[in-house]
Amino acid sequence: MCRWLLFISLLSLEAFAQEIEPFTTDGCSAFPDGTFDQQELWLDCCIAHDYAYWKGGTYEEREQADKDLEVCVTGTGEEEVALMMLLGVRVGGTPFLPTPFRWGYGWPYLRGYKALSPVELQAIKQSEGEL
């Protein structure tokens, strides 16, 4: 009986781990989406970065997502802005703060850094179909 309850508990934890919230983006979070003249100049960079953060994954994947943001914003001609944004996401994007923009924000809080499992990748794929 005790083993049966343990088995059911583990199954329910696995089901919980499969659930990902629908993708949301707030653009560049607490940062402008562009300049006064071009108000959405680097918004696409932030949306791509939010998508990577929504999915989460390993520490190395977060580093790459942050580097991709820096490269993208630099590509708009705003090198200094790109550096400021990089510093901001490195400090504020940790998965250990209960923010709506943390690394892996699509998953329940405190998922931390770990590779996405096949089940989680399937959940992401299913959620993408709903976009």
N, C-alpha and C positions, 0 to 999 in steps of 0.2 A: 504494500500500500504506500509506504513512504517513498519507494523508488518511483512509483507511478506518479505521485504528486510532484516529485522533483523533475521528472520527465516533462510533465505538463507545464510546469513553471518555466523550464528552459525553452520550450516551444513558444510560450507566450513572450519571453524576452526576445527571441529571434524574430517574431512577428513585429514586435515593437521597433526593433532595429531596422526593419524594412520600410517603415513609414517615413516619407519625406514630405515636408510642407510644399505646396506649390511655389514655384519660383516667383520671387518678388524683387523689385529693385527700387531704391530710392535715389537713383542717379549717383551722384558723388557724395552721398551721405551728408556730412556737415561741412562740405566743401563746395564752392561754386561749380557749376557744370560747364562754365566757360568764362569768357571775358565779358566786359560791358558791351563791346561791339559784336561779339559772336557768342551769344549766351549759352550755346550748346556745343562749343568747340571740341571739348574732350568728353562729352557725355557718353558717346559710344564706347570709349575706353573704360569708363566707370561701369557701364552695364555689363560688358564682358568680364570685368573684374568681379562684379557682384555675382555673376553666374558661377564663376570658379569658387567664390567663397560660399555660395549656397550649397554647392556639392560637397565641399570639403575634401578631405583626404590626408595625405601625409604632410609633414613639415616641409619637405622638399617641394611638394606641389604648391604649397602656399608661397614659398620663396619664389617659385617660377611665376605664379599668378601676379605677385607684387612686381617682379621684374618686367613682366609683360605690360603691366599698367604704366610703369615708368617709360618703357620704350614707346608705347602708344601715345602717351601725352607728349613726350619729346618730339614725336613725329608731327605734332601739330605746330611745332615751332616754339614750344614753351618749356624749355629745359629746366628753368628754375622752378616752375610750377610742378613739373614732373618729380623733381627731387623733394619738394615739400610734401607732395602726395605720397611718395614712397616712404618718407619718414613717418607720416601719419598712419598709414596702413600697417607698417611694421609694429608701431606701438599700440595702436587701437584695435587691430584685427585679431588679437589672440583669441583662441577658442575658449579661454578660461574666464572671460568676462561675459556676463549675461546680457550682451548687447544684441540688437536686431541685425547687426552687420558683422558679427564675429565669424571667424573661419568655421565653416560647416553649419551656418545658421539655418539651413533647411532641415537639419536633424535635431532631435532633442538635445537640450543643453548638456554639456560636459561629454560630448562624444570625443573631443580632443583630436589628436593627430593619429590617424591610422589609415592604412590603405582601404579603399572602398571594396567591400566584399562583392562577389558576383550577385548576391541577392540585392545589395544596395544599388549596384549598377543597373540592375533590372528595374528597381523602383524609380531611379532617375530617368531611365528610358521611357517608362510608362508615364511619368509626370511630364516629360517633354512632349509626348503625344497629346497631352491635354492643353499645351500652350496655344 
